[in-house]
Amino acid sequence: MFFRFYYQTYNDKLDFIISQKNVINVGPLSYLSGSQTDIESNSNAAGMCAQLMFNPNNGLYYWLKAGVAGYELDIPSLSVTNKLSGQEQGWVCGAGARKLLFPGTIVTPAVAIDAGFSYYSFGFDCLRSGDAAPVSVNERLEILETQADIVISKRIKKVEPYGGLKVYRKMAALTDKPSFSNVSGIKDNAGLFFGLKFDFYQYEALVLEGSFIGDTSFSAGINIGF
């Protein structure tokens, strides 16, 4: 069992579907016309997180995580980019499991599969539209991310480089709390990640990790084993 405490920054993309309904009159008849627009938004986030990983029966490794983060969301419109931000930090939690498929040997690397979910919740109280003065808002962004990773690692004395492929789905909903209106969307993506674990004491290690292609992220933290 070990704890991991880490700082993470990341940039990701979310999809929202904007729906609109109009009434078309043709003589005495009325028809309802609907349309929808897919909008891709960009975001920037940074925060602290703690993760617990344990192996109760020498089978699956289970993990739990929780943390706080600041989040800014850019949503483009016809002529400007609208930036949502909040003074208070949001929070994240998640759970999952890892299965070792092939243990590492002197010659071959170890291969594992990891799957889990993460839930994010962020409140926004400020909207900046282009160069206009900021205005107060009351918005809530919720994200549910499901992810599966293939992890390949190779220990070389005290150093363990690792990397792999991740595929994930993000379901996001942005709600205007005063009006109870919301927009939502789903985005599927895949990316590569690489990391390095360095054992500097018997039960302590420094871990650095970066994610590329699709969403990008960087994290740095410490593992403390028991």
ChimeraX attribute file (.defattr): number of C-alpha atoms within 10 A of each C-alpha:
attribute: neighborCount
match mode: 1-to-1
recipient: residues
	/A:1	13
	/A:2	15
	/A:3	19
	/A:4	20
	/A:5	18
	/A:6	19
	/A:7	17
	/A:8	18
	/A:9	18
	/A:10	17
	/A:11	17
	/A:12	14
	/A:13	17
	/A:14	23
	/A:15	21
	/A:16	21
	/A:17	16
	/A:18	14
	/A:19	11
	/A:20	10
	/A:21	10
	/A:22	10
	/A:23	10
	/A:24	11
	/A:25	10
	/A:26	8
	/A:27	6
	/A:28	5
	/A:29	7
	/A:30	10
	/A:31	10
	/A:32	9
	/A:33	10
	/A:34	10
	/A:35	9
	/A:36	10
	/A:37	10
	/A:38	12
	/A:39	14
	/A:40	15
	/A:41	17
	/A:42	16
	/A:43	17
	/A:44	16
	/A:45	16
	/A:46	19
	/A:47	19
	/A:48	19
	/A:49	20
	/A:50	18
	/A:51	18
	/A:52	18
	/A:53	19
	/A:54	17
	/A:55	14
	/A:56	10
	/A:57	7
	/A:58	7
	/A:59	10
	/A:60	15
	/A:61	17
	/A:62	19
	/A:63	21
	/A:64	18
	/A:65	18
	/A:66	17
	/A:67	19
	/A:68	19
	/A:69	20
	/A:70	19
	/A:71	26
	/A:72	18
	/A:73	23
	/A:74	20
	/A:75	18
	/A:76	16
	/A:77	11
	/A:78	5
	/A:79	8
	/A:80	13
	/A:81	16
	/A:82	17
	/A:83	20
	/A:84	23
	/A:85	20
	/A:86	21
	/A:87	11
	/A:88	14
	/A:89	17
	/A:90	21
	/A:91	19
	/A:92	20
	/A:93	18
	/A:94	18
	/A:95	17
	/A:96	19
	/A:97	18
	/A:98	21
	/A:99	15
	/A:100	15
	/A:101	12
	/A:102	13
	/A:103	12
	/A:104	15
	/A:105	10
	/A:106	8
	/A:107	7
	/A:108	13
	/A:109	15
	/A:110	17
	/A:111	18
	/A:112	16
	/A:113	18
	/A:114	19
	/A:115	19
	/A:116	18
	/A:117	18
	/A:118	18
	/A:119	18
	/A:120	19
	/A:121	19
	/A:122	22
	/A:123	24
	/A:124	24
	/A:125	16
	/A:126	18
	/A:127	21
	/A:128	17
	/A:129	19
	/A:130	14
	/A:131	9
	/A:132	10
	/A:133	8
	/A:134	14
	/A:135	11
	/A:136	12
	/A:137	17
	/A:138	15
	/A:139	23
	/A:140	18
	/A:141	20
	/A:142	18
	/A:143	21
	/A:144	18
	/A:145	19
	/A:146	18
	/A:147	18
	/A:148	19
	/A:149	21
	/A:150	19
	/A:151	21
	/A:152	19
	/A:153	21
	/A:154	19
	/A:155	18
	/A:156	10
	/A:157	8
	/A:158	12
	/A:159	15
	/A:160	15
	/A:161	17
	/A:162	19
	/A:163	19
	/A:164	18
	/A:165	17
	/A:166	19
	/A:167	15
	/A:168	17
	/A:169	17
	/A:170	21
	/A:171	18
	/A:172	22
	/A:173	20
	/A:174	19
	/A:175	18
	/A:176	15
	/A:177	12
	/A:178	9
	/A:179	9
	/A:180	8
	/A:181	10
	/A:182	16
	/A:183	15
	/A:184	18
	/A:185	18
	/A:186	16
	/A:187	15
	/A:188	15
	/A:189	14
	/A:190	16
	/A:191	16
	/A:192	18
	/A:193	20
	/A:194	18
	/A:195	18
	/A:196	18
	/A:197	20
	/A:198	19
	/A:199	16
	/A:200	11
	/A:201	10
	/A:202	9
	/A:203	11
	/A:204	17
	/A:205	19
	/A:206	19
	/A:207	20
	/A:208	18
	/A:209	18
	/A:210	18
	/A:211	20
	/A:212	14
	/A:213	11
	/A:214	14
	/A:215	17
	/A:216	17
	/A:217	19
	/A:218	18
	/A:219	19
	/A:220	18
	/A:221	19
	/A:222	19
	/A:223	20
	/A:224	17
	/A:225	15
	/A:226	8
